[in-house]
Amino acid sequence: MSTIVLGISAFYHDSAAAIVRDGEIVACAQEERFSRKKHDPRFPHSAINYCLEEAYIEPAELDAVVFYDNPLLTWDRVVKSCMAGGENSFEQFGKACRSVLGVKMWVQDKVRQTIGSLGKAGRLLFAEHHKAHAASAFYPSPFQRAAVVTLDGVGEWETTTLGMGADNGIEIYKVINYPHSIGLLYSAFTQYCGFKVNSGEYKLMGLAPYGEPTYYTTIRDELIDIKDDGSYRLNTAYLGYLDSLSMTNDNFHRLFGGKPRQPESRITRREMDLAASIQKVVEEVVLRLASHARKETGCSSLVMAGGVALNCVANGELLSKKIFEEIWIQPASGDAGGALGAALLATHVYFGLHRPANDGNRDRQKGSYLGPAYGSAEVEAFLQSRGYPYERITDPDNRARVIAEALAEGKVIGYFQGRMEFGPRALGSRSIIGDPRHPDMLSRVNMKIKFREPFRPLAPSVLLEHVSDYFELEIESPYMLLTAPVREERRIPVDPHAAPEAEGVHGIIRQIRSDIPAVTHVDYSARVHTVHDRQAPEYHRVIEAFRSLTGCAVVVNTSFNVRSEPIVCSPRDAYTCFMRTGIDMLVLEDFLLRREEQPPLPASDEWRNDYEPD
Amino acid sequence: MSPTDDSIADDLIKHVFFDGLMPLAAKLRLDVARTPLIEDSKEQDTYFQRKANQSASPEDFEAVTYQSVEELKQQLRDLWEKQGFSELAELAPTFARIAELLRPTEKQDEEVSPFLYVMF
């Protein structure tokens, strides 16, 4: 008899569902992909329904349903935080009453309403937030034994944990509790630099190489004390989140020279330098924590999760320091991954199942291709019902050749095939791809396709067997969670003073830095995605065809969406995004659609109002 | 949740905050050992705290057991009594009542504050 567990994360940000059968991940998806509301925090009805369909089971067949958070402990933290904040925190308390007492406390009502069952356990199970993160990092990893580090904004109370996973079990030894949170500190800088909390952190990381860490000393002297073991304390006098609805306060603003940057306004030297400074602090915390974890556990492998583990620049630093022999990071490291972690934790701890055998030392995340796929018949039915012209090429080699030719002509392609990725990164299933050799590809993708900030870098997908031809990286990076330098011999030196100060980031972006300029960031780094022929055969075939044609084993890979929109999920989402943007060609499984052949969409920019700026 | 329930909940929220939590906060500030979120000294070697229940165990998953408002009230009470916060435990009935008033009905889609989901 199988043991089937449904894990759910909800009511923070990035709600998600995951189903695990006998320890094997069957399906995972974030609600935002179905609801089309980015970072959707609401109960993940659609994601749950998808997971049940993918697992081909009825809700009553579930052995258990497990939620990734303990709402009682969360309420404990809310109450005490508001007490510490004093009367100023009343507004915060009022909102928390509605969100926690009024919504989160009743999560089992939502489960019953959605699926009519609480599984054979007959009750909703609850995992602790950081244990769920730890589980999402350890159980899918290739390791039998590993140090575990989790870092995020906050769970119930914990913000940072250190422990170990071994065989079936997980232990957390040491914790740092709210309000001391490297994740919330980073979010404070995110908001201060004019980006949105819980979606803008990635942008702050991308901005950092444009600046100098001139505020590092100020941050270390005034905001955070970091011990040798990586533990830290924040000076909460500078942080607004204890007693207000803002991450920062007047003390913070005075410290850094004025009011926060207004969203969408011009990015100045101050923001670039703040980004660089806080990035340096995060890296310091991560490196010290990792060193301490190595000493404490004696493990040669490290696994990580929690939203801060998505900081791929810090991860790249960690890798380069060789504190651990091997590192594995959960691709859905944010709260979405908590659903998966909760399901895995329940499987191995509550039900006591042993971890399944590991095939060839690969991880168990299945490339993170864990969401819905659409068969050719479905795609064809969609296209024919709308009358959209297409060419069908069923032979995979021929199709790859046609796509590669289009790429080599400078076309930008919306590439949709196979199961959707789980986690924030597109990995060749729901990707926009292009030729990285074109000097204008970066600005074209940012301005005319993604409609996003010009400083945002693009990432490379590279054939695994050629990764070290292009990047200073000897290992796989299948989930785009590591940055690595572009190889020295490919770099083109630039004069840092040649970019006029008045142009800000625009002047810096226009400088060509390598022979793959579109994916070379201003500091010569790249957020590398290695493509393995067994894990992503179709995507590998396309890049190999491109390499045969051009000699270049790299393509630009950015997520298939516009700014503020979730990554596309269905063929309809993909077609809509294709037609609303400057994408030249759309690949939907074995169907190719050329822009010039398509009927025009109704001329309107109002669709942009559907998406709240992120 | 009806508009009446919403209004009653608003009143209770104000009451529990200003008449319950704030006086308690003032009182606890006098008792350094029990004050929540008090700053530690920079003289320590570490800021880590040892976790109480280190191993993940089957019992962890059943720590939350309430099915009704009454059971929620009891679990909150038990939680704070165990921590030695008996004054907070006395507020458990009010929190449970607020939770009851704000409990979503079947047809209602939950309102999750776009800010609150940052941290709560």
Interface residues (C-beta under 8 A of the other chain):
Chain A: F11 Y12 H13 P41 R42 F43 V66 N70 P71 L72 L73 T74 W75 D76 V78 V79 K80 S81 C82 M83 A84 G86 E87 F90 F93 G94 K95 A96 C97 R98 S99 V100 L101 G102 V103 K104 M105 W106 Q108 D109 K110 Q113 R123 L124 L125 F126 A127 E128 K131 A135 G153 V154 T161 L162 G163 G169 I170 E171 I172 Y173 K174 V175 I176 N177 Y178 P179 H180 L184 S187 V197 N198 D225 K227 D228 D229 S231 Y232 R233 T236 Y241 L242 L245 M247 L345 A346 V349 Y350 G352
Chain B: M1 A9 D10 I13 K14 F17 F18 L21 M22 L24 A25 L28 T35 P36 L37 E39 D40 K42 Q44 D45 T46 Y47 F48 Q49 R50 K51 Q54 S55 A56 S57 P58 D60 F61 E62 A63 V64 T65 Q67 L72 Q75 L76 L79 W80 Q83 L88 F95 I98 A99 L102 R103 P104 E106 D109 E110 E111 V112 S113 P114 F115 L116 Y117 V118 M119 F120
